[in-house]
Amino acid sequence: IWDINVTGLVASAGIVGLALGFAAQDTLSNLFAGVAILSDRPYEIGDFIILDSGERGEVTQIGLRSTRLLTRDDVEISIPNGVMGATKIVNEAGGPRRYRIRTTVGVAYGSDIDQVAAVLTGIGESHPKTLRDPEPRARFRAFGDSSLDFELQCWIERPVDRGQVLHELNSEIYHQFAAHGITIPFPQQDLYIKEHPGIDPRPAAGGEREQIS
């Protein structure tokens, strides 16, 4: 009507719309993923989760755009919900509110295995943060190259306590084994030297062994 060529305007509008679409793609993806997380509830605030990419920590906030985790180093990380919705998540606080921890130890061959199991079980039961249901248990797992291998299994309420509890259990195992005379062996090898027939084992005058004819 006004004799205006709108081809350039339409092309410019298309380019602007395309740019805005690409710019909003991540935002919309995070928004939809946030709604899905809030409705599906794969994790909640206070849960300890591990992502497939390796990040782990306690959930401190769930928003429409991102989820925030507090790591064991007291560092808060913010992860877009689009990433959270597309990755595998291990929720260590999901299901029954307990978490199993294991610590392994080897004892010398000839040790009293019943005594070893009793000492390990007592250590697990005496720790203030281990649960009584299920109760701590000791298992004789394998005949190792240099040791009889045992495993102590305990359950705790909070996954974030795992590192500290393992440290305290291992320390107590070391002290109790020393007190009860239970030896923790170290790997060792025996070397046998076999004499070759026809070779004099005594060094010759020049430092070399002589061939026996």
C-alpha positions in Angstrom: 0.0 0.0 0.0 2.8 2.4 1.0 5.1 1.0 -1.7 7.5 -0.3 1.0 9.7 -3.4 0.3 9.2 -5.6 3.4 11.5 -8.4 2.2 14.4 -7.0 4.1 12.3 -6.5 7.3 11.0 -10.0 7.1 14.5 -11.4 6.6 15.8 -9.4 9.6 12.9 -10.4 11.8 13.5 -14.1 10.9 17.2 -13.8 11.8 16.4 -12.1 15.1 13.7 -14.7 15.9 16.2 -17.5 15.1 18.8 -15.9 17.4 16.3 -15.5 20.2 15.2 -19.1 19.7 18.8 -20.4 20.1 19.4 -18.1 23.1 16.2 -19.2 24.8 16.7 -22.9 24.1 18.9 -23.6 27.2 16.6 -21.5 29.4 13.5 -23.3 28.3 15.2 -26.7 28.6 16.3 -25.8 32.2 12.8 -24.6 33.0 11.0 -27.7 31.7 13.5 -29.9 33.4 13.1 -28.0 36.7 9.3 -28.5 36.5 9.9 -32.2 35.9 12.3 -32.5 38.8 9.9 -30.7 41.2 7.0 -33.0 40.1 8.9 -36.3 39.9 11.1 -35.6 43.0 14.1 -37.9 42.2 15.9 -36.1 45.0 14.9 -33.6 47.8 16.7 -30.9 49.8 19.0 -32.6 52.2 19.7 -35.7 50.0 23.2 -36.7 49.2 23.5 -37.4 45.4 26.2 -38.5 43.0 26.0 -37.5 39.3 27.2 -39.6 36.4 29.8 -36.9 35.6 31.3 -37.3 39.1 29.9 -34.3 41.0 28.6 -35.3 44.4 27.2 -33.4 47.4 24.2 -32.5 49.5 21.2 -30.9 47.8 20.7 -27.4 49.3 18.3 -25.8 46.8 16.1 -26.9 43.9 15.0 -24.1 41.6 13.3 -23.8 38.3 16.6 -23.2 36.5 19.2 -25.0 38.5 20.0 -27.3 41.4 22.6 -26.4 44.0 24.9 -29.0 45.7 27.2 -28.5 48.7 30.2 -30.7 48.3 32.2 -32.3 51.2 34.8 -29.5 50.6 32.1 -27.0 51.6 32.0 -25.7 48.0 28.5 -24.9 46.5 28.1 -25.8 42.9 25.1 -24.9 40.7 24.1 -27.4 38.0 21.5 -26.5 35.3 18.4 -28.6 35.6 18.7 -29.5 31.9 21.9 -31.3 32.9 20.2 -32.8 36.0 17.3 -34.1 33.9 19.6 -35.8 31.3 22.1 -37.5 33.6 22.0 -40.6 35.8 21.7 -39.7 39.5 22.5 -41.9 42.4 20.6 -40.8 45.4 22.4 -42.3 48.4 19.7 -40.9 50.7 16.9 -42.6 48.8 15.1 -45.7 49.9 15.7 -46.9 53.4 17.4 -44.1 55.4 20.7 -46.0 55.9 23.9 -46.4 54.0 26.3 -49.3 54.1 30.1 -48.8 54.4 32.8 -51.5 54.1 36.3 -51.7 55.2 38.7 -54.5 54.4 41.7 -55.8 56.4 44.1 -58.7 56.0 45.5 -60.8 58.9 48.4 -63.2 58.9 48.0 -66.9 58.1 47.6 -68.8 61.4 45.5 -66.2 63.0 42.4 -67.2 65.0 39.7 -66.3 62.5 36.9 -66.5 65.2 38.8 -64.0 67.3 39.4 -61.7 64.3 35.7 -61.7 63.5 34.7 -61.0 67.1 37.1 -58.1 67.4 35.9 -56.6 64.1 32.2 -57.0 65.1 32.9 -55.4 68.4 34.6 -52.4 66.8 31.6 -51.9 64.5 29.1 -52.2 67.4 31.0 -49.7 69.6 31.0 -46.9 67.1 28.4 -44.2 68.0 27.3 -43.6 64.4 26.8 -47.1 63.3 23.3 -48.5 63.3 22.1 -51.5 65.2 19.5 -52.5 62.6 21.1 -53.9 60.5 23.8 -54.7 63.0 27.5 -54.6 62.1 29.0 -57.8 60.7 32.4 -59.3 59.9 32.9 -61.6 57.0 35.9 -63.8 56.0 36.2 -63.0 52.3 39.2 -64.6 50.8 42.5 -66.4 51.1 44.9 -63.7 49.9 48.5 -64.1 48.7 49.9 -62.9 52.0 46.8 -62.7 54.2 43.4 -63.9 55.3 41.1 -61.2 54.0 38.2 -59.9 56.2 35.5 -57.3 55.6 33.7 -55.2 58.2 30.3 -54.0 57.2 28.4 -51.3 59.0 25.4 -49.0 58.3 25.1 -45.3 59.0 22.3 -42.8 58.7 24.0 -40.0 56.8 26.1 -40.6 53.7 28.1 -37.5 54.5 29.6 -39.2 57.6 31.1 -42.0 55.5 34.6 -40.6 55.3 34.9 -39.8 59.0 33.4 -43.1 60.1 35.8 -45.1 57.9 38.7 -43.2 59.3 37.6 -43.9 62.9 36.9 -47.6 62.2 40.3 -48.2 60.5 42.1 -46.4 63.4 40.3 -48.6 65.9 41.0 -51.8 63.9 44.7 -51.0 64.0 44.7 -50.3 67.7 42.6 -53.3 68.7 44.5 -55.7 66.5 47.7 -54.5 68.2 46.2 -55.0 71.6 45.0 -58.5 70.8 48.2 -59.6 69.1 46.6 -59.9 65.7 49.2 -59.4 62.9 48.4 -57.3 59.8 50.9 -58.7 57.3 52.5 -57.0 54.3 53.1 -58.5 50.9 56.3 -60.5 50.7 58.0 -62.9 48.3 60.4 -65.7 48.8 63.3 -66.0 46.3 64.7 -69.5 45.6 68.0 -69.8 43.6 68.3 -73.1 41.8 71.8 -74.2 40.7 72.1 -75.0 37.0 73.6 -78.5 36.2 77.1 -78.2 34.9 77.8 -74.8 36.5 80.3 -74.5 39.3 78.6 -72.4 42.0 82.0 -71.2 43.3 83.4 -68.1 41.6 86.5 -68.6 39.7 89.7 -66.6 40.3 88.7 -64.0 37.7 85.3 -63.6 39.2 83.4 -65.7 36.7 82.0 -69.2 37.3 83.7 -72.1 35.5 82.0 -74.6 33.3 82.3 -78.1 34.7 83.4 -80.6 32.0 
